[in-house]
Amino acid sequence: MNHLSISPPRSTELIPGVFLCRASFAYDQLKVSDFEDEGLYLPKNLERAVHKRQIEYLLGRLCIKQCFRGFGVTPLIIEMGEDRSPLWPASWVGSISHSKGQVVAVLSRAKDNAGLGIDLEALIENPSAALQTQICTDPEEIAELQTALGISEQEALTLIFSSKESLYKLIFPRYRKFFGFQAARVRYSLEKGLEALLVQHLNAEFHENRAWPVKWQKIDANVIETFLREPAR
């Protein structure tokens, strides 16, 4: 894979026990067969998908394999569920995302973290009022982040979208039901920093007013990354 740049898995000092792997690539310079040496193949429901989607899927699984290697264990194959979400083994939690020729994956043992969520999101440019209403719980959600973080309206909206996507990925493997953007609000305070807050009651575990810290960064000028984790109790 001469046109693939893939990082070794690494554990950040701020997040012990979580391995992360990134890959950057050119869609048109990778083939599905390039992944066969790693024992990675497409599931049936992606065999007729567009090439871009196929490569994103395979690279995400390759990044997860790298994370398993970071733990010093034999990598497991992460299958795709009927809803197309990854099916994580009972003793592991993880998350995968891709955008604009980049893929990122995180992995942890379930005994250390109950859930992980990571998301890469291309900057939402020229958003319509309808899209803002769909993503945000109220008009102030964007303005609050703009003021608190000193970012543009587009960056604030993208950050909100990405944070809620990461929250969904963290919750869904245990909740197993769909919930929309209106179920959560992204807020900032000097005391707690950026947080994703549930404003709707999902169940006894994921109840209204439960919040998770959001780590975020700009990967480049056009891509924002968010990361959430829930330590095991």
C-alpha positions in Angstrom: 0.0 0.0 0.0 2.4 2.6 -1.2 -0.2 5.4 -1.1 -1.3 4.7 2.4 0.2 6.6 5.4 -0.8 4.8 8.6 0.4 5.7 12.1 1.4 3.2 14.7 -1.1 2.8 17.6 -0.4 5.1 20.5 -1.7 5.7 24.0 -2.0 9.3 25.0 -0.8 10.4 28.4 -4.2 12.0 29.1 -6.1 8.9 28.3 -4.4 5.8 29.8 -5.5 2.5 28.3 -6.9 3.9 25.1 -5.0 3.2 21.9 -5.6 5.4 18.8 -4.6 4.8 15.2 -4.9 7.2 12.2 -4.5 6.7 8.5 -4.5 9.2 5.6 -4.9 8.0 2.1 -6.0 8.7 -1.5 -9.2 6.8 -2.5 -8.2 6.3 -6.1 -4.8 4.8 -5.3 -6.0 2.0 -3.1 -7.8 -1.3 -4.1 -9.9 -3.6 -2.0 -7.4 -6.4 -2.7 -4.7 -4.3 -1.0 -6.1 -5.4 2.3 -6.1 -9.1 1.8 -2.7 -9.6 3.3 -4.1 -8.2 6.5 -7.0 -10.7 6.3 -9.5 -7.9 5.8 -12.4 -8.4 3.4 -15.7 -6.6 2.6 -18.9 -7.8 4.2 -21.6 -8.9 1.7 -23.6 -5.6 2.1 -20.6 -3.5 1.0 -19.5 -5.6 -2.0 -21.5 -3.3 -4.4 -20.9 -0.1 -2.4 -19.0 2.8 -4.0 -15.2 2.4 -4.0 -14.8 5.3 -1.4 -17.1 3.6 1.1 -15.3 0.2 0.6 -11.9 1.7 1.3 -13.1 3.7 4.3 -14.5 0.5 5.8 -11.3 -1.5 5.3 -9.1 1.2 6.5 -11.2 1.6 9.7 -10.8 -2.1 10.4 -7.0 -1.9 9.6 -6.7 0.9 12.2 -8.6 -1.2 14.8 -6.2 -4.1 14.1 -3.3 -1.8 14.8 -4.9 -0.8 18.1 -5.2 -4.4 19.1 -1.5 -4.8 18.3 -0.8 -1.9 20.6 -2.3 -3.9 23.4 -0.1 -6.8 22.5 -3.0 -9.2 21.7 -4.0 -11.0 18.5 -6.3 -8.6 16.5 -10.0 -9.5 16.4 -12.1 -8.9 13.3 -14.8 -6.4 14.0 -17.9 -7.3 12.1 -20.6 -4.9 10.9 -24.1 -5.1 12.4 -27.3 -4.9 10.4 -27.4 -1.2 11.2 -23.9 -0.9 9.8 -22.4 -0.1 13.2 -19.3 -2.0 14.4 -20.0 -5.1 16.6 -17.5 -4.8 19.5 -16.6 -8.0 21.4 -17.9 -8.0 25.0 -14.4 -7.3 26.5 -13.6 -4.4 24.3 -15.0 -1.0 23.4 -14.1 1.2 20.4 -15.1 3.7 17.8 -14.2 4.4 14.1 -14.6 7.5 12.0 -13.6 8.8 8.6 -13.7 12.0 6.6 -11.9 13.7 3.7 -9.3 11.0 3.1 -8.6 10.4 6.8 -9.6 7.5 9.2 -9.2 7.3 12.9 -10.0 4.5 15.4 -9.8 4.1 19.1 -9.9 1.0 21.3 -10.0 0.1 25.0 -10.6 -2.8 27.2 -14.1 -2.7 28.6 -12.8 -3.1 32.1 -11.1 0.3 31.7 -13.7 2.2 29.8 -17.5 1.6 29.4 -17.7 3.4 26.1 -15.7 5.4 23.5 -16.9 7.7 20.8 -14.8 9.5 18.1 -15.8 11.4 15.1 -14.1 13.2 12.2 -16.3 15.8 10.5 -15.6 18.0 7.5 -16.4 21.7 8.1 -20.1 22.4 7.4 -20.0 25.4 5.0 -23.0 27.6 4.3 -25.4 25.6 6.5 -29.1 26.2 5.9 -31.4 27.4 8.7 -33.2 24.0 8.4 -29.9 22.1 9.0 -29.0 24.3 12.0 -32.4 23.6 13.5 -32.0 19.8 12.9 -28.6 19.7 14.6 -29.1 22.2 17.5 -31.5 22.0 20.4 -31.9 25.8 20.5 -30.5 28.9 18.6 -28.1 29.8 21.5 -26.2 26.5 21.2 -24.0 27.8 18.3 -23.6 31.3 19.6 -22.4 30.1 23.0 -19.6 28.0 21.5 -18.6 30.8 19.2 -18.2 33.2 22.1 -16.6 30.7 24.5 -14.1 29.2 22.1 -13.5 32.1 19.7 -14.5 30.0 16.6 -16.6 30.8 13.5 -20.3 29.9 13.1 -19.4 27.1 10.7 -16.8 25.7 13.1 -19.3 25.9 16.1 -22.0 24.0 14.1 -19.5 21.4 13.0 -18.2 21.0 16.5 -21.8 20.5 17.8 -22.6 18.0 15.1 -19.4 16.0 15.7 -19.8 16.0 19.4 -23.3 14.6 19.1 -22.1 12.0 16.7 -19.3 10.9 19.1 -21.9 10.8 21.9 -24.1 8.6 19.8 -21.3 6.2 19.1 -20.5 6.0 22.9 -24.0 5.3 23.9 -25.4 3.1 21.1 -23.5 -0.1 21.7 -25.3 -0.3 25.1 -28.6 1.4 24.4 -29.2 -0.2 21.0 -31.8 2.3 20.0 -31.7 5.3 17.7 -31.8 8.8 19.2 -31.5 12.1 17.3 -29.5 15.3 17.7 -32.3 16.9 19.8 -31.6 14.4 22.6 -28.3 16.2 23.5 -26.9 19.7 23.8 -23.3 20.8 23.6 -22.2 23.4 26.1 -19.1 25.0 27.5 -18.3 26.3 31.0 -15.0 27.5 32.5 -15.3 24.9 35.2 -15.9 21.8 33.1 -14.9 22.8 29.6 -16.8 21.4 26.6 -19.5 18.8 27.4 -22.2 16.8 25.6 -25.3 16.9 27.8 -28.3 14.7 27.4 -31.5 16.8 27.5 -33.8 13.8 27.0 -34.3 10.8 29.1 -33.2 7.6 27.2 -33.2 5.1 30.1 -32.0 4.7 33.7 -28.4 4.7 32.6 -28.6 7.4 30.0 -30.8 9.9 31.7 -31.6 13.6 31.3 -28.8 15.9 32.5 -26.1 13.3 32.3 -23.0 14.8 30.7 -19.6 13.7 29.2 -16.5 15.8 28.6 -15.7 16.4 24.9 -12.1 16.6 23.7 -11.8 18.3 20.4 -9.2 19.5 17.9 -8.9 20.7 14.3 -7.1 18.1 12.3 -6.6 20.6 9.5 -8.4 23.7 8.3 -11.4 21.7 7.1 -11.8 18.8 9.5 -12.8 18.8 13.2 -12.3 15.8 15.5 -14.2 15.1 18.7 -13.6 12.3 21.3 -15.7 11.2 24.3 -15.0 8.4 26.7 -16.8 7.0 29.7 -14.5 5.4 32.3 -15.7 2.0 33.6 -17.2 2.1 37.1 
